[in-house]
Amino acid sequence: MCVVRADRLLVDVRPLNSMSLLLLLFTLVPLVSSPCAASVLINEVLYDPDGPDTGLEFVELLNCGSSAVLLTGWTLETGNGANPDDWTVEWTGGDFDRLEPGEILLIGESDVVPTPDVVEPLDLQNGPDGLRLTDGTDVVDVVGWGHPLPPEYYEGEPADDTSLGMSLARVPDCFDEGVNASDFAASDPTPGRRNAE
């Protein structure tokens, strides 16, 4: 989730008459106060596979925007819900990691089928825990599951824990109101594929 900050909007209002100034303010207020969707989102997470967790966990990133995104320096981090602000980097984007519009990047362990775009040992806990995507500087997306959970591990309200073998998925893809509890639903895992409508 991103917000256009008022302190970064530089407008010279000296030459404007009162009517033009009023129109400008009505134009800027929605930009200052309303959230805007991130283009790359965490779209699906399987943190509690059916059977041993090791080897089968995965995370999908989906470019929901209309432009390609270079993921150099981006990070995917797991959050330990037992402690506040306890993040561990699981993946960092390389120089050639790029997502075209509508493209999925599957980050997963060695036994995930199909073979992930990035094979990476993950340490996704069964909850209450969280997952955070950054662009290397700013937080782009956060997904938390289970209760109770420190507020830095989720957006709005954490999603409920899933049953064994079920993933947390945005249904439909890219659905993002900034509330994990309503943005995500328990789903049959679909690694590397679009989520069911």
C-alpha positions as CSV (number, residue, x, y, z in Angstrom):
1,M,0.0,0.0,0.0
2,C,1.3,3.5,-0.8
3,V,0.2,7.0,0.0
4,V,1.1,10.2,-1.8
5,R,2.4,12.4,1.0
6,A,1.4,16.1,1.3
7,D,4.8,17.2,2.3
8,R,6.2,16.0,-1.1
9,L,3.6,18.0,-3.2
10,L,5.2,21.2,-4.2
11,V,2.8,23.7,-5.8
12,D,3.3,27.4,-6.3
13,V,-0.1,28.8,-5.5
14,R,0.8,32.5,-5.7
15,P,-0.4,33.1,-9.3
16,L,-3.8,31.3,-8.7
17,N,-7.0,33.1,-8.2
18,S,-9.4,31.8,-5.5
19,M,-11.5,29.7,-7.9
20,S,-8.4,28.0,-9.4
21,L,-7.0,27.4,-5.9
22,L,-10.2,25.8,-4.8
23,L,-10.2,23.5,-7.9
24,L,-6.6,22.6,-7.2
25,L,-7.3,21.7,-3.6
26,F,-10.3,19.4,-4.6
27,T,-7.9,17.7,-7.1
28,L,-5.1,17.2,-4.5
29,V,-7.1,16.1,-1.5
30,P,-7.9,12.6,-2.8
31,L,-4.2,12.2,-3.8
32,V,-3.0,13.1,-0.3
33,S,-5.5,11.0,1.7
34,S,-6.2,7.9,-0.3
35,P,-4.2,4.7,-0.6
36,C,-2.9,3.5,-3.9
37,A,-2.4,-0.1,-4.9
38,A,1.2,-1.4,-5.2
39,S,2.0,-2.8,-8.5
40,V,3.8,-5.9,-7.2
41,L,1.9,-7.8,-4.5
42,I,2.3,-11.0,-2.4
43,N,-0.5,-13.0,-4.2
44,E,-0.3,-16.4,-2.6
45,V,1.5,-18.1,0.4
46,L,1.7,-21.7,1.3
47,Y,3.2,-21.8,4.8
48,D,1.8,-25.1,6.2
49,P,2.0,-27.8,3.5
50,D,0.3,-31.2,3.9
51,G,3.2,-33.2,5.4
52,P,6.6,-31.9,6.4
53,D,6.9,-28.1,5.8
54,T,10.5,-28.4,4.5
55,G,10.7,-28.4,0.7
56,L,7.1,-27.4,-0.1
57,E,6.6,-23.9,1.1
58,F,6.2,-21.1,-1.5
59,V,5.4,-17.5,-2.1
60,E,4.0,-15.9,-5.3
61,L,4.7,-12.3,-6.3
62,L,2.4,-10.9,-9.0
63,N,2.8,-7.7,-11.0
64,C,-0.7,-6.2,-10.9
65,G,0.4,-3.0,-12.7
66,S,0.7,-2.0,-16.3
67,S,4.5,-1.6,-16.4
68,A,7.4,-4.0,-15.9
69,V,9.1,-3.8,-12.5
70,L,12.8,-4.5,-12.0
71,L,13.2,-6.3,-8.7
72,T,16.9,-5.6,-8.1
73,G,17.4,-5.2,-4.3
74,W,13.8,-6.1,-3.4
75,T,13.5,-8.3,-0.4
76,L,11.0,-10.9,0.9
77,E,11.1,-11.2,4.7
78,T,9.5,-13.5,7.2
79,G,8.3,-12.1,10.5
80,N,8.3,-14.1,13.7
81,G,5.0,-13.3,15.4
82,A,6.3,-14.4,18.8
83,N,8.4,-11.2,18.9
84,P,7.8,-7.6,17.8
85,D,9.6,-6.4,14.6
86,D,11.6,-9.6,14.2
87,W,12.2,-9.9,10.4
88,T,14.5,-12.3,8.5
89,V,15.4,-11.8,4.8
90,E,14.4,-14.9,2.8
91,W,15.1,-13.6,-0.7
92,T,16.7,-10.6,-2.3
93,G,16.1,-9.7,-6.0
94,G,19.0,-9.9,-8.3
95,D,20.1,-7.7,-11.2
96,F,18.0,-9.6,-13.8
97,D,14.9,-10.2,-11.7
98,R,12.1,-8.5,-13.5
99,L,8.3,-8.9,-13.6
100,E,6.3,-8.0,-16.6
101,P,2.7,-6.9,-16.2
102,G,0.5,-9.8,-15.1
103,E,3.6,-12.0,-14.6
104,I,4.1,-14.2,-11.5
105,L,7.4,-14.8,-9.8
106,L,7.3,-18.1,-7.9
107,I,9.7,-18.2,-4.9
108,G,9.7,-21.7,-3.4
109,E,11.5,-24.6,-2.0
110,S,13.0,-27.5,-3.9
111,D,10.0,-29.9,-3.8
112,V,7.5,-27.4,-5.1
113,V,5.8,-28.4,-8.4
114,P,6.3,-26.8,-10.9
115,T,9.9,-25.9,-10.2
116,P,9.9,-22.3,-8.8
117,D,11.5,-19.4,-10.7
118,V,13.6,-19.0,-7.6
119,V,14.4,-22.1,-5.5
120,E,15.1,-20.8,-2.0
121,P,14.8,-22.4,1.4
122,L,12.0,-20.6,3.2
123,D,11.2,-20.4,6.9
124,L,7.5,-19.7,6.8
125,Q,6.0,-20.3,10.3
126,N,2.5,-21.7,10.8
127,G,1.3,-18.7,12.7
128,P,0.7,-16.3,14.0
129,D,3.4,-14.8,11.7
130,G,3.9,-12.5,8.8
131,L,5.6,-11.9,5.4
132,R,6.9,-8.6,4.1
133,L,7.9,-7.4,0.7
134,T,10.1,-4.3,0.3
135,D,11.6,-2.5,-2.7
136,G,14.9,-2.4,-0.8
137,T,13.9,0.8,1.0
138,D,10.1,1.0,1.5
139,V,7.6,-1.6,2.5
140,V,5.5,-2.6,-0.5
141,D,3.2,-5.3,0.9
142,V,2.6,-7.1,4.2
143,V,0.6,-10.3,4.9
144,G,0.0,-11.6,8.3
145,W,-1.9,-14.7,9.5
146,G,-3.1,-15.9,12.9
147,H,-3.9,-14.1,16.2
148,P,-2.5,-12.4,18.3
149,L,0.0,-10.7,16.1
150,P,2.0,-7.4,16.5
151,P,0.6,-4.7,14.1
152,E,3.8,-4.5,11.9
153,Y,3.1,-8.0,10.7
154,Y,-0.2,-7.4,8.9
155,E,-2.3,-4.8,7.0
156,G,-5.7,-3.9,8.6
157,E,-6.4,-7.2,10.3
158,P,-4.5,-10.5,10.0
159,A,-5.9,-13.3,7.9
160,D,-7.1,-16.4,9.8
161,D,-4.8,-19.4,9.9
162,T,-5.4,-21.8,7.1
163,S,-6.0,-25.6,7.4
164,L,-3.1,-28.0,6.8
165,G,-2.2,-28.0,3.1
166,M,-4.2,-24.8,2.2
167,S,-2.6,-21.6,1.0
168,L,-3.5,-18.0,1.7
169,A,-4.5,-16.5,-1.7
170,R,-5.9,-13.3,-3.1
171,V,-9.2,-14.1,-4.7
172,P,-9.4,-12.8,-7.3
173,D,-5.7,-12.1,-8.1
174,C,-4.5,-8.6,-7.2
175,F,-7.4,-8.0,-4.9
176,D,-6.1,-5.4,-2.3
177,E,-8.1,-3.3,0.1
178,G,-5.3,-3.2,2.6
179,V,-6.9,-5.7,5.0
180,N,-5.4,-9.1,5.1
181,A,-8.5,-10.7,6.6
182,S,-10.6,-9.8,3.6
183,D,-7.9,-9.7,0.9
184,F,-6.9,-13.3,1.5
185,A,-8.8,-16.6,1.7
186,A,-7.9,-20.2,2.3
187,S,-7.4,-21.8,-1.1
188,D,-6.1,-24.9,-2.8
189,P,-2.5,-24.1,-3.6
190,T,-1.8,-23.0,-7.2
191,P,1.9,-22.3,-7.3
192,G,2.9,-20.3,-10.4
193,R,-0.7,-20.1,-11.6
194,R,-3.6,-17.7,-11.3
195,N,-5.8,-18.1,-8.3
196,A,-9.4,-19.3,-8.7
197,E,-12.1,-16.7,-9.0
